[in-house]
């Protein structure tokens, strides 16, 4: 329930960070100015004892996030993929959050399985192990089907996780409202809309029937992708809080030592992870939205197995085309064309100067071409990108936040496999292939054919629609209210191109 009572939740969040020692660790990792460090400690110290104690055996930040609950754990999972941002030591600690959280008892899982499936456990599974992996929302058990003996994974939601998520999201809404009130400049970033978008994603993740449907669709799209597979859902043994999938056998993507022991070429593997993500986003417009190391395994022959489809991203055909043109323009150093795409798509307000914007894009792109990724400061790059978006009045596009976040995560995974990976080189063949088939005369002809197909479906109604439109034009209503004028379709911080490119490809560079 939203309201002022959530202030207590926010106070307790800060107090928990202070009590566990995470506050000092985060400020150090962020290289925060001395004044900010002093202010944070002074404000947090009086409330220290109000914070949650957490598991004292865990490192400070992991201890704080696990104590605060699933929404905070999600944030930590993202940071775990970015050692270049938070440091290698902190990233290694945060990987604990991906699949090694404390499980809930097997007996509770059995009770949920029987209640959701409406039958005794023995009729569904001949075996059900203790939990083999536990994350923020659910845990996984290994099992065997009673009918066939096939090995499967049974995913069960944590008891009370829905309530815990909604409580956290309500507090986030209050925090966003306070930020918008006290910092008017933040309104272009639309913090409230961002939290609403996060809430929608969470709601989908808490219904395992939706996840099963996503797995089926994703599997159909990627069936022809070499070296990439995913377990398929067992529909009759899946419900809202329980889902059964085929078992994925392999080495965790984040275990470099195990990958080396198998003789896996980690450089090639990192390239393939990035290539697959770009291909899914551009080719299909439907991509895995949570591709951290805990959600991928590697088979003995180097194949990638993806699982956990609770968060999936979808982008429409026009956005994919604009996005590809932006990437292609940067690869070719055609900054004028990149700027034009931003204006055409409405990512930059039309009253801004296109030449100035192209010059700003060049100032972002040129310094990083040809430079070794290890020597580029991600923090400085993001700070400069933020200045550019503010200068040109670019607003957040919530529908593309997930694309941006996933790009950051996937690039982080690839860099953990190969610290020297060059995302420009990886992206080039995928983007060029897409541009050849989706931009230019070929694409124009296909668009016209699709338009004609749509019109043909409405053929019998077209004469009547035209007649009604002409009559309405000839006889306007005397006090007709003018149609509301909408501006361009969102301005793009979160995916409009510059930051979608900058945070993802810029992160890699």
Secondary structure as GFF3:
##gff-version 3
##sequence-region A 1 509
A	DSSP	alpha_helix	6	20	.	.	.	ID=ss1
A	DSSP	alpha_helix	22	29	.	.	.	ID=ss2
A	DSSP	alpha_helix	34	45	.	.	.	ID=ss3
A	DSSP	three_ten_helix	48	50	.	.	.	ID=ss4
A	DSSP	alpha_helix	60	68	.	.	.	ID=ss5
A	DSSP	alpha_helix	70	79	.	.	.	ID=ss6
A	DSSP	alpha_helix	83	86	.	.	.	ID=ss7
A	DSSP	alpha_helix	88	94	.	.	.	ID=ss8
A	DSSP	alpha_helix	96	99	.	.	.	ID=ss9
A	DSSP	alpha_helix	106	117	.	.	.	ID=ss10
A	DSSP	alpha_helix	121	124	.	.	.	ID=ss11
A	DSSP	beta_strand	125	134	.	.	.	ID=ss12
A	DSSP	beta_strand	138	145	.	.	.	ID=ss13
A	DSSP	beta_strand	151	157	.	.	.	ID=ss14
A	DSSP	alpha_helix	161	182	.	.	.	ID=ss15
A	DSSP	three_ten_helix	184	189	.	.	.	ID=ss16
A	DSSP	alpha_helix	191	205	.	.	.	ID=ss17
A	DSSP	alpha_helix	208	221	.	.	.	ID=ss18
A	DSSP	beta_strand	228	230	.	.	.	ID=ss19
A	DSSP	three_ten_helix	235	237	.	.	.	ID=ss20
A	DSSP	beta_strand	242	246	.	.	.	ID=ss21
A	DSSP	beta_strand	251	252	.	.	.	ID=ss22
A	DSSP	alpha_helix	256	261	.	.	.	ID=ss23
A	DSSP	alpha_helix	266	279	.	.	.	ID=ss24
A	DSSP	pi_helix	280	284	.	.	.	ID=ss25
A	DSSP	beta_strand	286	288	.	.	.	ID=ss26
A	DSSP	three_ten_helix	293	295	.	.	.	ID=ss27
A	DSSP	beta_strand	296	298	.	.	.	ID=ss28
A	DSSP	beta_strand	304	306	.	.	.	ID=ss29
A	DSSP	beta_strand	312	314	.	.	.	ID=ss30
A	DSSP	alpha_helix	317	331	.	.	.	ID=ss31
A	DSSP	alpha_helix	335	344	.	.	.	ID=ss32
A	DSSP	alpha_helix	354	365	.	.	.	ID=ss33
A	DSSP	three_ten_helix	366	368	.	.	.	ID=ss34
A	DSSP	three_ten_helix	373	375	.	.	.	ID=ss35
A	DSSP	alpha_helix	378	391	.	.	.	ID=ss36
A	DSSP	three_ten_helix	398	400	.	.	.	ID=ss37
A	DSSP	alpha_helix	401	417	.	.	.	ID=ss38
A	DSSP	alpha_helix	423	438	.	.	.	ID=ss39
A	DSSP	alpha_helix	441	457	.	.	.	ID=ss40
A	DSSP	alpha_helix	459	474	.	.	.	ID=ss41
A	DSSP	alpha_helix	498	508	.	.	.	ID=ss42
###
